[in-house]
Amino acid sequence: MEPIYVGKRKLAKLVDYHPDSLKYIKRKSWVEGIHFIRPNKTTVRYHLKNCLDWFVKNNHSDSK
């Protein structure tokens, strides 16, 4: 099955976070190629399953 990649706004809506909070998490905790990819210099796409797994693992599913 192909991985599903979503944009920052879609992921933020799914996890009920502000999009800027995701940018902070991306810089501090997520690994390029695992949690996100850069199809070009200005676009970031988030690996939906890996990011959701990270939220569950780090107990961020019910806090902001």
C-alpha positions in Angstrom: 0.0 0.0 0.0 1.3 3.4 -1.0 2.0 5.9 1.9 -0.5 8.8 2.2 1.0 12.2 2.4 -1.0 15.3 3.5 -0.3 19.0 3.8 0.2 20.9 7.0 -3.3 22.2 7.2 -4.9 18.8 6.7 -2.7 17.1 9.3 -3.3 20.0 11.8 -7.0 19.6 11.3 -6.8 15.8 11.9 -4.9 16.1 15.1 -6.5 19.3 16.3 -3.3 21.3 16.4 -2.4 24.7 15.0 -0.4 24.4 11.8 2.5 26.4 13.3 2.7 23.9 16.1 3.3 21.2 13.5 6.2 23.2 12.1 7.8 23.3 15.6 7.3 19.5 16.0 8.8 19.0 12.6 11.9 20.9 13.4 12.4 19.4 16.8 11.2 15.8 16.6 10.4 14.5 13.1 12.8 13.0 10.6 12.7 13.9 7.0 12.0 10.8 4.9 10.1 9.2 7.8 7.6 11.8 9.0 7.7 14.2 6.1 9.1 14.7 2.6 10.0 17.8 0.5 8.8 17.2 -3.0 10.3 20.5 -3.9 12.1 23.4 -2.1 8.9 25.1 -0.9 6.5 22.2 -0.2 6.4 19.8 2.7 4.1 16.8 2.8 3.6 14.8 6.0 3.4 11.0 6.1 0.0 10.5 7.7 0.5 7.2 9.4 3.9 7.9 10.8 2.9 11.3 12.1 -0.3 9.9 13.7 1.8 7.1 15.3 4.2 9.7 16.7 1.3 11.6 18.3 0.0 8.4 19.9 3.4 7.3 21.1 4.2 10.7 22.6 0.8 11.1 24.2 0.0 14.1 22.3 -3.4 12.8 21.1 -5.4 14.8 23.6 -3.2 17.8 24.4 -2.3 20.9 22.5 
